[in-house]
């Protein structure tokens, strides 16, 4: 099979982003924050506007997704090349954004974690989460392994210290809720 030109891979990536947005809209997700504004950054975690704007305290988690997806795909699919692996990573991230915004997962987040006011992401936030994953993926492709690992550790620790949540805690509490962790997270 002949490789696609570079522009075609980028068109596929943008097409996946657009398809994700359309699916989320069809699911009834809000296009932007119900507040009617679009902010570059929203830093208040316990807020109806969390996960509604371009970026927030969970954006580093999506950069971490990119770092981790790059590493995993580098190990199992290195022969595919960078852009095909970026497409696979985007499909995985887009699938997560869609699943994360289903009623069942939103309900589970609200029951098992500290996200009592979480009602799902806006379409804007979900698409920007995919862009954040692209940033992490691109960084991992360019940085030495030790720098990618350091970036992952530093962001996880910093976000945990600031908001008492991060990718690791989010996954833990989603899959295996621990009451002591929930209590620690609630003591903001």
Secondary structure, DSSP 8 states (H G I E B T S, - for coil): -----HHHHHHHHHHHHHHHHHHHHHTT--SS-TTS---SEE--SSSTTTTSSSEETTHHHHHHHHHHHHHHHHHHHGGG-HHHHHHHHHHHHHHHHHHHTSHHHHHHHHHHSS-TT-----HHHHHHHHHHHHHHHHHHHHS-HHHHHHHHHHHHHHHHHHHS--HHHHHHHHHS--HHHHHHHH--
